[in-house]
Amino acid sequence: MANRPDDRLDRILDAVTAGSRVLVRIAAQSLDRSGADITLSQCRALVTMAQLGPLGLVELAEALSVHPSTATRMCDRLITKGLITRERVDSGVSLQPTADGLAVVNAITRERRREFRRIVAKLSDDQQRELLRCMDAFRKAAGEAGETDWAFGWWE
């Protein structure tokens, strides 16, 4: 029987799922190796604030796809750790990373990039080009900004 379209989609989904396990493993390891005392969810919030700039609580919750009460608890923990600040403004609150928070984002991102570099170096030039093409298309389809569109120097 010839390959059905569903078979192709299943193979693609299997590959993306397997690839996502690698990415999640690297994300978790980068947190461990950075020495930062934060969870993966807290890291995501910190990176989002670094990417988007000062945010209100509702904006952060929407960006993270979490309930505002979850974002509040997460931010309370990050404030206690000295990684973000919460400032009262006319529209409510403004949340943003502190210098220590940005340093944590930098350390984690450098660690991730170091591991990605190790893995990508194992690919041929043609595979690297194909990876770039596919990952860029995947990122755009998900509506994610490119690294150099928002990063502040950790790629160096």
C-alpha positions in Angstrom: 0.0 0.0 0.0 1.3 3.4 -0.9 2.2 6.0 1.8 -0.9 7.8 2.8 -0.7 11.6 3.7 -1.4 10.6 7.3 1.6 8.3 7.3 3.8 11.2 6.2 2.3 13.5 8.9 2.8 10.8 11.5 6.5 10.5 10.6 6.9 14.3 10.8 5.2 14.4 14.1 7.3 11.6 15.4 10.5 13.5 14.3 9.3 16.8 15.9 8.4 15.0 19.1 11.7 13.3 19.3 13.5 16.5 18.5 11.5 18.3 21.2 12.7 15.8 23.8 16.3 16.7 22.9 15.5 20.4 23.2 13.8 20.0 26.5 16.7 17.9 27.8 19.1 20.6 26.8 16.9 23.3 28.4 16.8 21.4 31.7 20.6 20.7 31.6 21.3 24.3 30.9 19.4 25.3 34.0 21.3 22.8 36.1 24.7 23.8 34.8 24.1 27.5 35.1 23.7 27.2 38.8 20.6 29.3 38.7 18.0 28.4 41.4 15.0 28.6 39.1 12.5 26.2 37.5 12.1 25.8 33.7 8.8 27.8 34.0 10.5 30.6 35.9 13.3 30.6 33.2 10.6 30.9 30.5 9.1 33.9 32.3 12.5 35.5 32.7 13.4 35.0 29.1 10.0 36.3 28.0 10.6 39.5 30.0 14.1 39.9 28.6 12.7 39.4 25.1 9.7 41.6 25.2 10.8 44.2 27.7 8.8 45.5 30.7 5.4 43.7 30.9 2.2 44.0 32.9 1.1 40.9 34.7 -1.7 40.1 32.3 0.6 40.6 29.3 3.1 38.2 30.9 0.5 35.6 31.7 -0.8 35.8 28.1 2.7 35.5 26.6 3.3 32.4 28.8 -0.2 31.0 28.2 -0.8 30.7 31.9 -3.5 32.1 34.3 -2.6 35.5 35.8 -2.6 34.0 39.3 0.1 31.5 38.1 2.1 34.4 36.7 1.8 36.3 40.0 3.1 33.3 42.0 6.0 32.8 39.5 6.9 36.5 39.7 6.7 36.6 43.5 9.4 33.9 43.5 11.5 35.6 40.9 11.3 38.9 42.9 12.3 37.1 46.1 15.3 35.7 44.2 16.2 39.2 43.0 15.8 38.3 39.4 12.9 40.7 38.4 11.4 43.9 39.7 7.8 44.8 40.1 7.0 48.5 39.8 3.6 50.2 40.2 2.6 52.1 37.1 -0.7 53.8 36.1 -1.9 50.7 34.3 -1.1 48.3 37.1 2.4 46.8 37.5 5.5 46.6 35.3 7.7 43.6 35.5 11.2 43.4 34.2 14.4 41.5 34.8 17.1 42.9 37.1 20.8 42.9 36.1 21.1 39.6 38.0 18.0 38.3 36.1 19.6 39.2 32.7 22.9 37.6 33.9 20.9 34.3 34.6 19.3 34.5 31.1 22.7 35.0 29.5 24.3 32.1 31.4 21.5 29.7 30.6 21.5 30.8 26.9 25.2 30.5 26.6 25.1 27.0 28.0 22.3 26.0 25.6 24.2 27.4 22.7 27.3 25.5 23.7 25.4 22.2 23.7 23.7 23.1 20.4 27.1 23.9 18.9 28.4 20.5 20.0 25.5 18.7 18.4 25.3 20.7 15.2 29.0 20.2 14.6 28.2 16.5 14.1 26.1 17.3 11.1 27.4 17.7 7.5 27.3 21.1 5.8 24.2 20.1 3.8 22.5 18.8 7.0 23.3 22.1 8.8 21.8 24.1 5.9 18.7 21.9 5.9 18.4 22.2 9.7 18.6 26.0 9.4 15.9 26.1 6.7 13.5 23.8 8.6 14.0 25.3 12.1 13.6 28.8 10.7 10.3 27.8 9.0 9.1 26.0 12.1 9.9 29.0 14.3 8.1 31.4 11.9 5.1 29.1 11.7 4.9 29.2 15.6 5.2 33.0 15.5 8.5 33.0 17.5 11.0 35.9 17.0 14.4 35.0 15.7 17.3 35.1 18.2 19.0 38.1 16.7 15.7 39.9 16.7 15.6 40.2 20.4 18.8 38.7 21.9 21.2 41.1 23.7 24.6 39.7 23.0 24.8 36.2 24.5 25.6 34.7 21.1 29.1 36.2 21.2 
